[in-house]
Amino acid sequence: MSPPAGSPLAVFIGPPAAGKTRLGKRVARILSVPFIDTDTRIVAEHGPISEIFAHEGEAVFRQREADVVAEALRENAIVTLGGGAVMTPEVADALEPLPVVLLTVSAEAVEARLGGGKRPLLTGGLAAWSALVESRMPVYESLATARWDTSLRPLAQIAEEIATWVRTLPRSGPTTAGGES
């Protein structure tokens, strides 16, 4: 099935600290297409995610996130979503016709990536991360078109593999920059 014209070349999903933003940027650069990180857009429009959670609650954040995701999914780009975005039914539904890359990572590999305290649902550290991933994994897997693990392999190698995969996808509409139709 071809994704609709005027839609992302690929959407990256997966648990926090799996490398969605870093890999998404690399893949977009390889393909010479725009990169959109929906969390970055939320921060630009509404302020730090941790503050939205603290002052307005998760429900307000999730609605804002769904709005930003809906806008991003209309663009011809590589799009990365926050780890919990797919738990909102309208976001999950919008991903159905699109090429979705699931990035996974082991608990051992993610431990070093969880520093900084920027992730409001992970204040409990590795145990909180593991519980969160376990609860979300069925949704991640149901939406994924392809899957890569980022635990041990070099990100440059994974990015090249994903870019190659994206190039093989059928596209509706005109040829996209860096891709094939």
C-alpha positions as CSV (number, residue, x, y, z in Angstrom):
1,M,0.0,0.0,0.0
2,S,1.3,3.4,-0.9
3,P,1.2,6.2,1.6
4,P,-0.9,9.2,0.5
5,A,0.7,12.1,-1.4
6,G,1.7,14.9,0.9
7,S,2.4,12.6,3.8
8,P,5.6,11.6,5.6
9,L,8.2,9.5,3.9
10,A,8.4,7.6,7.3
11,V,7.2,8.1,10.9
12,F,9.5,7.0,13.7
13,I,7.9,5.7,16.9
14,G,9.2,3.8,19.9
15,P,10.0,4.1,23.6
16,P,11.7,7.1,25.1
17,A,15.5,7.1,24.6
18,A,15.4,4.7,21.6
19,G,17.0,7.3,19.4
20,K,14.0,8.5,17.3
21,T,15.2,12.1,17.0
22,R,18.8,11.3,16.4
23,L,18.1,8.7,13.8
24,G,15.2,10.7,12.2
25,K,17.6,13.7,11.7
26,R,20.2,11.4,10.1
27,V,17.7,9.7,7.8
28,A,16.3,13.0,6.7
29,R,19.8,14.3,6.0
30,I,20.6,11.2,3.9
31,L,17.4,11.5,1.9
32,S,17.7,15.3,1.6
33,V,14.2,15.9,3.0
34,P,12.8,18.0,5.9
35,F,12.9,16.6,9.4
36,I,10.1,17.2,11.9
37,D,10.3,16.2,15.6
38,T,6.8,16.7,17.1
39,D,8.1,17.1,20.6
40,T,10.3,20.0,19.4
41,R,7.3,21.6,17.8
42,I,5.2,21.3,21.0
43,V,8.0,22.9,23.0
44,A,8.3,25.8,20.5
45,E,4.5,26.4,20.6
46,H,3.7,25.6,24.2
47,G,6.9,25.5,26.3
48,P,8.7,22.6,28.0
49,I,6.9,19.3,28.1
50,S,7.7,18.8,31.7
51,E,6.1,22.1,32.6
52,I,2.9,21.3,30.6
53,F,2.7,18.0,32.5
54,A,3.3,19.7,35.8
55,H,1.0,22.7,35.4
56,E,-1.7,21.5,32.9
57,G,-1.6,17.7,33.2
58,E,-1.1,14.9,30.8
59,A,-4.5,15.2,29.1
60,V,-3.8,18.7,28.0
61,F,-0.4,17.7,26.8
62,R,-1.8,14.7,24.8
63,Q,-4.4,16.9,23.1
64,R,-1.7,19.4,22.1
65,E,0.5,16.6,20.9
66,A,-2.3,15.1,18.8
67,D,-2.8,18.4,17.1
68,V,0.9,18.9,16.4
69,V,1.1,15.3,15.1
70,A,-1.9,15.7,12.8
71,E,-0.2,18.8,11.3
72,A,3.2,17.0,10.9
73,L,1.6,14.0,9.2
74,R,0.5,16.3,6.3
75,E,4.1,17.1,5.4
76,N,6.5,15.3,3.1
77,A,9.2,14.7,5.6
78,I,10.7,12.3,8.1
79,V,8.6,12.7,11.3
80,T,9.5,11.5,14.8
81,L,6.8,11.2,17.5
82,G,7.2,11.3,21.2
83,G,7.1,7.9,22.9
84,G,3.5,8.2,24.1
85,A,1.9,9.8,21.1
86,V,0.7,6.5,19.7
87,M,-1.3,5.9,22.8
88,T,-3.8,8.6,21.7
89,P,-6.3,6.7,19.4
90,E,-6.5,9.5,16.8
91,V,-2.7,9.5,16.4
92,A,-2.6,5.7,16.1
93,D,-5.4,5.8,13.5
94,A,-3.6,8.4,11.5
95,L,-0.5,6.2,11.3
96,E,-2.3,3.3,9.8
97,P,-1.7,4.1,6.0
98,L,1.9,5.4,6.6
99,P,5.3,3.7,6.7
100,V,6.1,3.5,10.4
101,V,9.6,2.7,11.8
102,L,9.6,1.2,15.3
103,L,12.9,1.8,17.1
104,T,13.5,-0.4,20.1
105,V,16.3,-0.4,22.7
106,S,17.2,-2.8,25.5
107,A,16.9,-1.7,29.2
108,E,20.7,-2.1,29.6
109,A,21.4,0.2,26.7
110,V,18.9,2.8,27.6
111,E,20.1,3.3,31.2
112,A,22.8,5.7,30.2
113,R,20.4,7.6,27.9
114,L,17.9,8.5,30.6
115,G,19.8,11.3,32.3
116,G,18.7,14.9,32.3
117,G,15.3,14.6,33.9
118,K,13.5,16.0,30.8
119,R,11.1,13.0,30.6
120,P,8.1,13.6,33.0
121,L,6.8,10.0,32.9
122,L,10.3,8.6,33.7
123,T,11.0,10.1,37.1
124,G,11.2,6.5,38.5
125,G,14.3,5.8,36.3
126,L,14.9,2.4,34.6
127,A,12.0,0.6,36.4
128,A,9.6,3.3,35.2
129,W,11.0,3.1,31.7
130,S,10.6,-0.7,31.6
131,A,7.0,-0.6,32.8
132,L,6.2,2.1,30.3
133,V,7.7,0.2,27.4
134,E,6.0,-3.0,28.4
135,S,2.6,-1.3,28.5
136,R,3.1,0.5,25.1
137,M,4.9,-2.3,23.1
138,P,1.7,-3.9,21.8
139,V,0.6,-0.6,20.3
140,Y,4.1,0.1,18.9
141,E,4.2,-3.3,17.3
142,S,0.7,-3.1,15.9
143,L,1.6,0.1,14.1
144,A,5.1,-0.8,12.9
145,T,5.8,-1.3,9.2
146,A,9.5,-2.0,9.9
147,R,11.6,-2.3,13.1
148,W,15.2,-1.6,14.1
149,D,16.9,-2.1,17.5
150,T,19.3,0.7,18.5
151,S,20.9,-1.0,21.5
152,L,24.3,-1.9,20.2
153,R,24.7,-1.0,16.5
154,P,26.2,2.3,15.3
155,L,23.4,4.9,14.5
156,A,25.1,5.8,11.2
157,Q,24.7,2.2,10.0
158,I,21.0,2.0,11.2
159,A,20.3,5.4,9.5
160,E,21.7,4.1,6.2
161,E,19.5,0.9,6.4
162,I,16.4,2.9,7.2
163,A,17.1,5.4,4.4
164,T,17.5,2.5,2.0
165,W,14.2,1.0,3.2
166,V,12.4,4.3,2.7
167,R,13.8,4.6,-0.8
168,T,12.2,1.2,-1.7
169,L,8.7,2.3,-0.5
170,P,6.1,3.1,-3.2
171,R,5.0,6.7,-3.1
172,S,1.9,8.3,-4.4
173,G,2.2,11.5,-6.4
174,P,5.3,13.2,-7.7
175,T,8.9,12.1,-7.0
176,T,10.2,13.3,-3.7
177,A,13.6,14.9,-3.1
178,G,16.1,12.2,-2.4
179,G,13.6,9.4,-3.0
180,E,12.3,7.4,-5.8
181,S,8.7,7.2,-7.0
